[in-house]
Amino acid sequence: MQARPARKAAASDDALLNQGVEEIIREHDGDARAAVRSLLEMVSYFEKARDRGLDLVSVGDARSKLQ
């Protein structure tokens, strides 16, 4: 019986993803290639931001260990 809520959640997540896909394609006037390119640019931006954050954490961690 516990599997049913998981299926509902998965179906709900899938529906939200499908809505997001349709929305991003609409924002790019139906051009799926432009939508994918935009999403890849966003992923790259967030990966760089994550890496900068990890670099700052590493430096701070090293400082605290040296003092």
N, CA and C of each residue as an Amber inpcrd file, in Angstrom:
protein
   201
   0.8080000  -1.1910000   0.0000000   0.0000000   0.0000000   0.0000000
   0.8570000   1.2640000   0.0000000   2.0860000   1.2000000   0.4620000
   2.9330000   2.3820000   0.4900000   3.4250000   2.7720000  -0.9000000
   3.3860000   1.8590000  -1.8500000   3.8550000   2.1470000  -3.1970000
   2.9340000   3.1330000  -3.9250000   1.6710000   3.1550000  -3.5730000
   0.7350000   4.0450000  -4.2610000   1.0790000   5.5170000  -4.0980000
   1.3560000   6.0050000  -2.8980000   1.7430000   7.4170000  -2.7960000
   2.9950000   7.7280000  -3.6160000   3.9280000   6.7990000  -3.6730000
   5.1300000   7.0310000  -4.4670000   4.7760000   7.1470000  -5.9380000
   3.8580000   6.3160000  -6.4170000   3.4420000   6.3930000  -7.8170000
   2.7470000   7.7170000  -8.0950000   1.9010000   8.1470000  -7.1470000
   1.2110000   9.4210000  -7.3260000   2.2160000  10.5660000  -7.3580000
   3.2050000  10.5100000  -6.4810000   4.2230000  11.5500000  -6.4600000
   5.0150000  11.5400000  -7.7510000   5.3570000  10.3590000  -8.2430000
   6.1010000  10.2600000  -9.4990000   5.2670000  10.7960000 -10.6480000
   3.9840000  10.4760000 -10.6750000   3.1060000  10.9780000 -11.7340000
   2.9890000  12.4920000 -11.6360000   2.8890000  13.0010000 -10.4150000
   2.8080000  14.4380000 -10.2030000   4.0950000  15.1300000 -10.6560000
   5.2410000  14.5420000 -10.3040000   6.5250000  15.0920000 -10.7320000
   6.6310000  15.0920000 -12.2460000   6.1720000  14.0090000 -12.8650000
   6.2210000  13.8950000 -14.3160000   5.3370000  14.9550000 -14.9680000
   4.1700000  15.1750000 -14.4060000   3.2630000  16.1910000 -14.9400000
   3.8850000  17.5790000 -14.8160000   4.5240000  17.8530000 -13.6860000
   5.1870000  19.1510000 -13.5020000   6.3380000  19.3310000 -14.4860000
   7.0960000  18.2660000 -14.7090000   8.1850000  18.3460000 -15.6830000
   7.6430000  18.6110000 -17.0810000   6.5680000  17.9250000 -17.4390000
   5.9620000  18.1400000 -18.7570000   5.4620000  19.5690000 -18.9020000
   4.8750000  20.1170000 -17.8530000   4.4270000  21.5100000 -17.8870000
   5.6170000  22.4520000 -18.0700000   6.7050000  22.1510000 -17.3780000
   7.9070000  22.9660000 -17.5080000   8.4830000  22.9170000 -18.9070000
   8.4710000  21.7370000 -19.4980000   8.9670000  21.5820000 -20.8750000
   8.1250000  22.4310000 -21.8200000   6.8220000  22.3110000 -21.6900000
   5.9380000  23.0910000 -22.5710000   6.1380000  24.5910000 -22.3720000
   6.3220000  24.9930000 -21.1290000   6.5000000  26.4210000 -20.8350000
   7.7870000  26.9670000 -21.4520000   8.8840000  26.2390000 -21.2940000
  10.1570000  26.7400000 -21.8260000  10.1360000  26.7730000 -23.3480000
   9.4640000  25.8090000 -23.9710000   9.3520000  25.8210000 -25.4330000
   8.4850000  26.9960000 -25.8820000   7.3900000  27.2600000 -25.1550000
   6.5520000  28.4250000 -25.4800000   7.3480000  29.7180000 -25.3630000
   8.1840000  29.8130000 -24.3220000   8.9900000  31.0240000 -24.1190000
   9.9600000  31.2580000 -25.2680000  10.2740000  30.1970000 -25.9960000
  11.1930000  30.3080000 -27.1340000  10.4460000  30.1610000 -28.4550000
   9.1810000  30.5740000 -28.4450000   8.3330000  30.5880000 -29.6470000
   8.3000000  29.2540000 -30.3800000   8.2810000  28.1630000 -29.6300000
   8.1720000  26.8390000 -30.2200000   9.4740000  26.2610000 -30.7310000
  10.5730000  26.9770000 -30.5690000  11.8800000  26.5070000 -31.0510000
  12.5290000  25.6450000 -29.9680000  12.4150000  24.3300000 -30.1370000
  12.9330000  23.3990000 -29.1310000  14.4490000  23.5040000 -28.9960000
  15.1610000  23.7130000 -30.1210000  16.6250000  23.8480000 -30.0470000
  17.0280000  25.0590000 -29.2030000  16.3250000  26.1640000 -29.3700000
  16.6160000  27.3650000 -28.5790000  16.3060000  27.1230000 -27.1110000
  15.2400000  26.3770000 -26.8410000  14.8820000  26.0660000 -25.4570000
  15.9550000  25.2040000 -24.8080000  16.4220000  24.1790000 -25.5250000
  17.4700000  23.3030000 -24.9850000  18.7460000  24.1000000 -24.7670000
  19.0930000  24.9480000 -25.7120000  20.3000000  25.7730000 -25.5700000
  20.2010000  26.6590000 -24.3220000  19.0500000  27.2680000 -24.1250000
  18.8360000  28.1190000 -22.9620000  18.9910000  27.3270000 -21.6670000
  18.4160000  26.1360000 -21.6330000  18.5300000  25.2980000 -20.4390000
  19.9720000  24.8840000 -20.1850000  20.7000000  24.5570000 -21.2400000
  22.1140000  24.1800000 -21.0800000  22.9400000  25.3560000 -20.5740000
  22.6180000  26.5580000 -21.0340000  23.3170000  27.7490000 -20.5360000
  23.0440000  27.9410000 -19.0430000  21.7890000  27.7100000 -18.6400000
  21.4430000  27.8360000 -17.2200000  22.1810000  26.7930000 -16.3830000
  22.2410000  25.5700000 -16.8760000  22.9460000  24.5120000 -16.1500000
  24.4160000  24.8920000 -15.9920000  25.0220000  25.3840000 -17.0580000
  26.4280000  25.7890000 -17.0060000  26.6330000  26.9030000 -15.9750000
  25.7290000  27.8820000 -15.9600000  25.8170000  28.9780000 -15.0030000
  25.7650000  28.4470000 -13.5680000  24.8110000  27.5630000 -13.2990000
  24.6650000  27.0310000 -11.9450000  25.8340000  26.1200000 -11.5620000
  26.3960000  25.3940000 -12.5110000  27.5720000  24.5680000 -12.2100000
  28.7610000  25.4500000 -11.8350000  28.9420000  26.5540000 -12.5700000
  30.0330000  27.4830000 -12.2510000  29.8210000  28.1210000 -10.8880000
  28.5770000  28.4940000 -10.5810000  28.2700000  29.0860000  -9.2730000
  28.5400000  28.0790000  -8.1600000  28.1590000  26.8270000  -8.3890000
  28.4230000  25.7690000  -7.4000000  29.9210000  25.6090000  -7.1800000
  30.6780000  25.5860000  -8.2700000  32.1270000  25.4270000  -8.1540000
  32.7670000  26.5940000  -7.4030000  32.2850000  27.8220000  -7.6740000
  32.8100000  28.9800000  -6.9360000  32.4920000  28.8410000  -5.4550000
  31.2990000  28.4040000  -5.1550000  30.9180000  28.2110000  -3.7550000
  31.7590000  27.1520000  -3.0820000  32.0100000  26.0540000  -3.7910000
  32.8470000  24.9950000  -3.2210000  34.2760000  25.4720000  -3.0100000
  34.7880000  26.2990000  -3.9300000  36.1320000  26.8520000  -3.7520000
  36.2010000  27.7090000  -2.4960000  35.1720000  28.5130000  -2.2570000
  35.1510000  29.3680000  -1.0700000  35.0800000  28.5380000   0.2060000
  34.2930000  27.4960000   0.1830000  34.1850000  26.6240000   1.3510000
  35.5250000  25.9500000   1.6110000  36.1870000  25.5030000   0.5580000
  37.4710000  24.8330000   0.7260000  38.5120000  25.7720000   1.3240000
  38.5660000  27.0190000   0.8530000  39.5180000  27.9920000   1.3830000
  39.2160000  28.2800000   2.8520000  37.9600000  28.5020000   3.1600000
  37.5680000  28.7630000   4.5420000  37.8670000  27.6030000   5.4440000
  37.6250000  26.4070000   4.9690000  37.9060000  25.2050000   5.7500000
  39.3950000  25.0810000   6.0160000  40.2030000  25.3560000   4.9930000
  41.6590000  25.2650000   5.1500000  42.1450000  26.3120000   6.1500000
  41.6160000  27.5230000   6.1080000  42.0200000  28.5700000   7.0370000
  41.7320000  28.1710000   8.4760000  40.5700000  27.6100000   8.6940000
  40.2130000  27.2550000  10.0700000  41.1070000  26.1300000  10.5850000
  41.5480000  25.2640000   9.7020000  42.4200000  24.1710000  10.1430000
  43.8430000  24.6470000  10.4010000  44.2660000  25.7150000   9.7240000
  45.6310000  26.2240000   9.9130000  45.7290000  27.0820000  11.1580000
  44.6430000  27.6780000  11.5990000  44.7240000  28.5860000  12.7620000
  44.5610000  27.8820000  14.0530000
